[in-house]
């Protein structure tokens, strides 16, 4: 699956985010709102849909959007995430990708992403991502509140769908499982330095 830059999709992503703010019952976006748009979302190149959301829309919306759409992640592989990372134009895209994959899919691709930034020779971006990890490591752990969002139907997605996606990613030996406790995570991210 290739990343295809498409102005029509770019405009659609922005429009969908705007509409979600006006029409979703749960802020910033919910599954009920997205179900009306699912066929159109699926009609676009999935990798490009992920890319434009990560590049253009705020973290809170994107994280909630992706959590509500496991079906668009079913065919995504690590190489697709690498392609996304190689094409990012801002540091916030890296933050959101790391946060989403760690917290919701429960896969650790942090070192892979950092190596992509190193290959780009973007020292400022690398420093920003490492600073983010040092300051925001706690948001990468799935909290009890987040789990309750799944259990109580707030996300309105079967949590098992995400666990199936996680298992598929973990078949790739380059992907690591996440750490699940705050003390382990704090020590782990402190190991990243510039």
Secondary structure as UniProt FT lines:
FT   HELIX           7..23
FT   HELIX           31..35
FT   TURN            36..37
FT   HELIX           38..43
FT   HELIX           46..56
FT   HELIX           59..67
FT   HELIX           70..72
FT   TURN            73..75
FT   HELIX           78..87
FT   HELIX           91..100
FT   HELIX           101..105
FT   STRAND          107..108
FT   HELIX           110..119
FT   TURN            120..121
FT   HELIX           123..136
FT   HELIX           137..140
FT   HELIX           144..151
FT   TURN            152..153
FT   HELIX           159..170
FT   TURN            173..174
FT   STRAND          176..177
FT   HELIX           182..190
//
